[in-house]
């Protein structure tokens, strides 16, 4: 979601991708990130470097064109220091804050490692010859300086020689910080200083993100004043309490300039004297992404003066930091409210979807029930029609009642119908028991006297009798599936009761 004043839809696809990468790395607001990317021609790498290292308050090209001719800064500083000016307060308020660059140490993959012992022994003679020749040429260059300039036209780099001859094994930033803390405790004993045991760049980024003060301490064991500064100033109880006070928001990072990372930091901060203490803070008055050096404390300093300088620098930058904190709090509150609104909208949308789903399911169930009821009704109608047609067809095939003259082949049966009507009829002795069931089923048709001679059997209809014939005393059910003739099942005569079977199923359905 875009911030106010920035329309992401007007950006191209590449610009939107660059903006997404930049905000993912820096966690900066979109309204501040877009102008910075525009000034960097939408180059993500340059924009990230400017974000962490800080960018000048004005265009370097325009500043160089409008700058006056160079003057002797040392002479000007001396004159201004000795001659009071009525506008000194205005100039001091407008003085530029020295920027604090973000120093990235040498990658761990490029840190030199010690060669195996076998290779060391193998190349020992060559290293000895190389060392002798190097010392010879160095001695010759000392005797004849022109030769030294001839063989090394670029001059000597004291910083490089200092690092390469220190004899300290290069490590990654985390291990370097841990080694410094361990050596510090071995030299000066246990202490309560909250050292940041990681890279300077991470401490720099953390201070910038959380709007904290980064206190950088750089020491050099070669200086005689280092031990006295640490014991008398840095390890004093009042300085330790001031640094550990949560209200001061101080991140303490320290390093030995004999290490590569600390040396790079000292070069970036233009340290010329040790021990060095620098307070780095975010400077929103210069740029929304800049970090500057609030104060420098060089050389041995009493604890009270050390704390006073830090407190004065912190008070100077307290108001801009409070404004940025308030702005971030407001932005966070706006973002939180927006997220809550989005969450409430999503919950409402989910509720509406669930309601619509239930309503749809209910409609589907209702339609299904109506369809099943209609199908059952149609099936019942078809069954009733087929049953009526089958009864007519079966009534036409029932044999007539035999005459009483042939009494030996006649079985006299008294039937009590479900409606309590009693019927007496004679059946042939060899008639199948199904003939008796068919007579009971088609009794109404036979009594009506309708013409059923032309009725055909319904196609695909399987008739099932919904009653059974029972002898009352003793009770015996004459089931149809047992088969047999009327004479075999009932005898010469019998009293039977017609019991309906569909009454039980009807009661269960009700």
MOJOPE-V623621 format. One record per residue. N is the residue number from 1. RES is the residue in one letter. OMEGA is omega as a letter, one per 40 degrees, with the letter a starting at -180 (999 if undefined). Layout:
# MOJOPE-V623621
N;RES;OMEGA / N;RES;OMEGA
This chain:
# MOJOPE-V623621
1;X;a / 2;X;i / 3;X;a / 4;X;i / 5;X;a / 6;X;i / 7;X;a / 8;X;a / 9;X;i / 10;X;i / 11;X;i / 12;X;a / 13;X;i / 14;X;i / 15;X;i / 16;X;i / 17;X;i / 18;X;i / 19;X;i / 20;X;i / 21;X;a / 22;X;a / 23;X;i / 24;X;a / 25;X;a / 26;X;a / 27;X;a / 28;X;i / 29;X;a / 30;X;a / 31;X;i / 32;X;a / 33;X;a / 34;X;i / 35;X;i / 36;X;i / 37;X;i / 38;X;i / 39;X;i / 40;X;i / 41;X;i / 42;X;i / 43;X;a / 44;X;a / 45;X;i / 46;X;a / 47;X;i / 48;X;i / 49;X;i / 50;X;i / 51;X;a / 52;X;a / 53;X;a / 54;X;i / 55;X;a / 56;X;a / 57;X;i / 58;X;a / 59;X;a / 60;X;a / 61;X;i / 62;X;i / 63;X;i / 64;X;a / 65;X;a / 66;X;a / 67;X;i / 68;X;i / 69;X;a / 70;X;i / 71;X;i / 72;X;a / 73;X;a / 74;X;i / 75;X;i / 76;X;i / 77;X;i / 78;X;i / 79;X;i / 80;X;i / 81;X;a / 82;X;a / 83;X;i / 84;X;a / 85;X;a / 86;X;a / 87;X;a / 88;X;i / 89;X;i / 90;X;a / 91;X;i / 92;X;i / 93;X;a / 94;X;a / 95;X;a / 96;X;i / 97;X;a / 98;X;a / 99;X;i / 100;X;a / 101;X;i / 102;X;a / 103;X;i / 104;X;a / 105;X;i / 106;X;i / 107;X;a / 108;X;a / 109;X;a / 110;X;i / 111;X;a / 112;X;i / 113;X;a / 114;X;a / 115;X;i / 116;X;a / 117;X;a / 118;X;i / 119;X;i / 120;X;i / 121;X;a / 122;X;a / 123;X;i / 124;X;i / 125;X;i / 126;X;i / 127;X;i / 128;X;i / 129;X;a / 130;X;i / 131;X;i / 132;X;i / 133;X;a / 134;X;i / 135;X;i / 136;X;a / 137;X;i / 138;X;i / 139;X;i / 140;X;i / 141;X;i / 142;X;i / 143;X;a / 144;X;a / 145;X;i / 146;X;i / 147;X;i / 148;X;i / 149;X;i / 150;X;a / 151;X;i / 152;X;a / 153;X;a / 154;X;a / 155;X;i / 156;X;i / 157;X;a / 158;X;i / 159;X;a / 160;X;i / 161;X;i / 162;X;a / 163;X;a / 164;X;a / 165;X;a / 166;X;i / 167;X;a / 168;X;a / 169;X;i / 170;X;a / 171;X;i / 172;X;a / 173;X;a / 174;X;i / 175;X;i / 176;X;i / 177;X;i / 178;X;i / 179;X;i / 180;X;i / 181;X;i / 182;X;i / 183;X;i / 184;X;i / 185;X;i / 186;X;a / 187;X;a / 188;X;i / 189;X;i / 190;X;a / 191;X;a / 192;X;i / 193;X;a / 194;X;a / 195;X;i / 196;X;a / 197;X;i / 198;X;a / 199;X;i / 200;X;a / 201;X;i / 202;X;i / 203;X;i / 204;X;a / 205;X;a / 206;X;i / 207;X;a / 208;X;a / 209;X;a / 210;X;a / 211;X;i / 212;X;i / 213;X;i / 214;X;i / 215;X;a / 216;X;i / 217;X;i / 218;X;a / 219;X;i / 220;X;i / 221;X;a / 222;X;a / 223;X;a / 224;X;a / 225;X;a / 226;X;a / 227;X;a / 228;X;i / 229;X;a / 230;X;a / 231;X;a / 232;X;a / 233;X;a / 234;X;a / 235;X;i / 236;X;a / 237;X;a / 238;X;i / 239;X;i / 240;X;i / 241;X;a / 242;X;a / 243;X;a / 244;X;a / 245;X;a / 246;X;a / 247;X;a / 248;X;i / 249;X;a / 250;X;i / 251;X;a / 252;X;i / 253;X;a / 254;X;a / 255;X;i / 256;X;a / 257;X;i / 258;X;i / 259;X;a / 260;X;a / 261;X;a / 262;X;i / 263;X;i / 264;X;i / 265;X;i / 266;X;i / 267;X;a / 268;X;i / 269;X;i / 270;X;i / 271;X;i / 272;X;a / 273;X;a / 274;X;e / 275;X;a / 276;X;i / 277;X;i / 278;X;i / 279;X;a / 280;X;a / 281;X;i / 282;X;a / 283;X;i / 284;X;i / 285;X;i / 286;X;a / 287;X;a / 288;X;a / 289;X;a / 290;X;i / 291;X;a / 292;X;i / 293;X;a / 294;X;i / 295;X;i / 296;X;i / 297;X;a / 298;X;i / 299;X;a / 300;X;a / 301;X;i / 302;X;a / 303;X;a / 304;X;i / 305;X;i / 306;X;a / 307;X;a / 308;X;i / 309;X;i / 310;X;a / 311;X;i / 312;X;i / 313;X;i / 314;X;i / 315;X;i / 316;X;a / 317;X;a / 318;X;a / 319;X;i / 320;X;i / 321;X;i / 322;X;i / 323;X;i / 324;X;i / 325;X;i / 326;X;i / 327;X;i / 328;X;i / 329;X;i / 330;X;i / 331;X;i / 332;X;i / 333;X;i / 334;X;i / 335;X;i / 336;X;i / 337;X;i / 338;X;i / 339;X;i / 340;X;i / 341;X;i / 342;X;i / 343;X;i / 344;X;i / 345;X;i / 346;X;i / 347;X;i / 348;X;i / 349;X;i / 350;X;i / 351;X;i / 352;X;i / 353;X;i / 354;X;i / 355;X;i / 356;X;i / 357;X;i / 358;X;i / 359;X;i / 360;X;i / 361;X;i / 362;X;i / 363;X;i / 364;X;i / 365;X;i / 366;X;i / 367;X;i / 368;X;i / 369;X;i / 370;X;i / 371;X;i / 372;X;i / 373;X;i / 374;X;i / 375;X;i / 376;X;i / 377;X;i / 378;X;i / 379;X;i / 380;X;i / 381;X;i / 382;X;i / 383;X;i / 384;X;i / 385;X;i / 386;X;i / 387;X;i / 388;X;i / 389;X;a / 390;X;a / 391;X;i / 392;X;i / 393;X;a / 394;X;i / 395;X;i / 396;X;a / 397;X;i / 398;X;a / 399;X;i / 400;X;a / 401;X;a / 402;X;i / 403;X;a / 404;X;a / 405;X;a / 406;X;a / 407;X;a / 408;X;a / 409;X;a / 410;X;i / 411;X;a / 412;X;a / 413;X;i / 414;X;a / 415;X;i / 416;X;a / 417;X;i / 418;X;i / 419;X;i / 420;X;i / 421;X;i / 422;X;a / 423;X;i / 424;X;a / 425;X;i / 426;X;i / 427;X;i / 428;X;a / 429;X;a / 430;X;i / 431;X;i / 432;X;i / 433;X;a / 434;X;i / 435;X;i / 436;X;i / 437;X;a / 438;X;i / 439;X;i / 440;X;a / 441;X;a / 442;X;a / 443;X;i / 444;X;a / 445;X;a / 446;X;i / 447;X;a / 448;X;i / 449;X;i / 450;X;i / 451;X;a / 452;X;a / 453;X;a / 454;X;a / 455;X;i / 456;X;i / 457;X;i / 458;X;a / 459;X;i / 460;X;a / 461;X;i / 462;X;a / 463;X;i / 464;X;i / 465;X;a / 466;X;i / 467;X;i / 468;X;a / 469;X;a / 470;X;i / 471;X;a / 472;X;a / 473;X;e / 474;X;a / 475;X;i / 476;X;a / 477;X;i / 478;X;a / 479;X;a / 480;X;a / 481;X;i / 482;X;i / 483;X;i / 484;X;a / 485;X;i / 486;X;a / 487;X;a / 488;X;a / 489;X;a / 490;X;a / 491;X;a / 492;X;i / 493;X;i / 494;X;i / 495;X;a / 496;X;i / 497;X;i / 498;X;i / 499;X;a / 500;X;i / 501;X;a / 502;X;i / 503;X;i / 504;X;i / 505;X;i / 506;X;i / 507;X;i / 508;X;i / 509;X;i / 510;X;999
